[in-house]
């Protein structure tokens, strides 16, 4: 869910106030899913944990430092961390990675997923106001 925020921009000489709302990610965007594989080439045992966008997920003990490949659902990205509770320097990945880089290979204990698809804005109204632009999304 997207939070409502207001963005104010100064425009030299004149201003326009515009209200816009986030429509949604593309309709064809599937839910967030991540599948880990314990062997390169996306083979071997697999783990597809239930996860929630924006929340850190610790891998089960038996999967910590074990993944060698990963598939992240289309339109999403994940930051992978070498320590539990999303601690340590993260590496962000998208899509299918058949063989993890040396920084991540057998070195993931936690991760966090988020949408990386562009969002659409729907213009709801425009009005003039001196020296500023207000866009609500």
HELIX and SHEET records of a PDB file:
HELIX    1   1 UNK A   61  UNK A   63  5                                   3    
HELIX    2   2 UNK A   84  UNK A   86  5                                   3    
SHEET    1   A 4 UNK A   6  UNK A   9  0                                        
SHEET    2   A 4 UNK A 133  UNK A 136 -1                                        
SHEET    3   A 4 UNK A  16  UNK A  22  1                                        
SHEET    4   A 4 UNK A 121  UNK A 128 -1                                        
SHEET    1   B 4 UNK A  43  UNK A  47  0                                        
SHEET    2   B 4 UNK A  34  UNK A  39 -1                                        
SHEET    3   B 4 UNK A  69  UNK A  72 -1                                        
SHEET    4   B 4 UNK A  96  UNK A  97 -1                                        
SHEET    1   C 4 UNK A  56  UNK A  58  0                                        
SHEET    2   C 4 UNK A 110  UNK A 115 -1                                        
SHEET    3   C 4 UNK A  76  UNK A  83 -1                                        
SHEET    4   C 4 UNK A  87  UNK A  94 -1                                        
END                                                                             
